[in-house]
Amino acid sequence: MSAMRYVLALWVMVISLVASMAAANPYLAKPGEATVSLRVATCAASGGFVHLYTALDNGLFDKYGIKFSHVYIRGSSLALAALSSDEIQFLYCAADPTLPGLATGIDAKLVAAPLVGLPYVLIGRKDIKRAEDLKGKSIGFTRPGSLSHRLSRAILKKFNLTEEEVRLRPVGGSQPEQYQALVQDIVQATPITPPMDVRGKKDGFHVIYHLNDLNLPFIYSALHTNSKTLKERPGIVQNAVAALAEALYFVEKNPEKAKSSISKVMKVNDPEALHSAYDAYARWIINRRMIVPGDAVADSIQIAREAGTNIRKKPAELFDNSFAENLEKSGFLKELWGGEMPEGNKRP
């Protein structure tokens, strides 16, 4: 009888453990539950999408009953069109280029914001050590109205410089074009994102300023979905957000696997460049609760309105924080991080 009681007690412990785990993570796929096959797209090849890349490479979404087929759709406009027509069910993209489209009435919403902040740095020729040294020089940006243009203006405002003192010059539609203009001394400074900063340092250029220090409300990477998925599959949306939250934890605890995923997508093998990308996108602008900041959404919509965009929706209609909020209410985040979740990291 004592042996029987021991076995029964052991079974009770196992069942209690399983029950407690299920309670802490109610989003995992149930035993025998069919996996749902969906499509997720990225709108660019960027180190800023490291959490999605790493989650896909390491089967994190599978644990939550989702089998994602990943497609690359260049540019936010085409990607949003595919999302609104349900050719894809999820989109992972920087929110800055997508929010104006959503505000015009395109069918999509942000449901999680893993990266909030600006990973950009202002890089310049070696004789420019401080922002004040930009007087009489030129800052290169992609095109008028672009993010790089707005950031260049914000830098001048921050340091009380005028466009008469520092010329802002359009040099093309991509960061490589900006960089080549810097190399050729067509411009003397330009805002870029990691890991291109590593290349700049090796070429003798200097990081003048970290643009995240501007403290501008800005959503860098965000998970989007459409109204059909929200209406017909809210549980899947919840599971996708939970899997993405685990990806933030996984990337933080497994930097080499994260760097491997960046390397594969970006075709970068330089250890220093991979380290720079990892720090920028997995440490300094991380938003572990993934709550979409309403002030950043409102700011983006105001900029779009001033640029002449026909705004048809209010900022609050463009995002849904209920799925991210549920992760904290359910105890999932506390269990995932083994207690209280750490606050954001600060760049040294």
Secondary structure, DSSP 8 states (H G I E B T S, - for coil): -HHHHHHHHHHHHHHHHHHHHHHH-TTS--TT---EEEEEEESS--GGGHHHHHHHHTTHHHHTTEEEEEEE-SSHHHHHHHHHTTSSSEEEE-HHHHHHHHHTT-S-EEEEEEEES---EEEE-TT--SGGGGTT-EEEESSTTSHHHHHHHHHHHHTT--TTTSEEEE--SSHHHHHHHHHTTSSSEEEE-TTHHHHHHHTT-EEEEEGGGG----EEEEEEE-HHHHHH-HHHHHHHHHHHHHHHHHHHH-HHHHHHHHHHHHT---HHHHHHHHHIIIIITB-TT----HHHHHHHHHHHHHTT----S-GGGGB--HHHHHHHHTTHHHHHTTSS--------
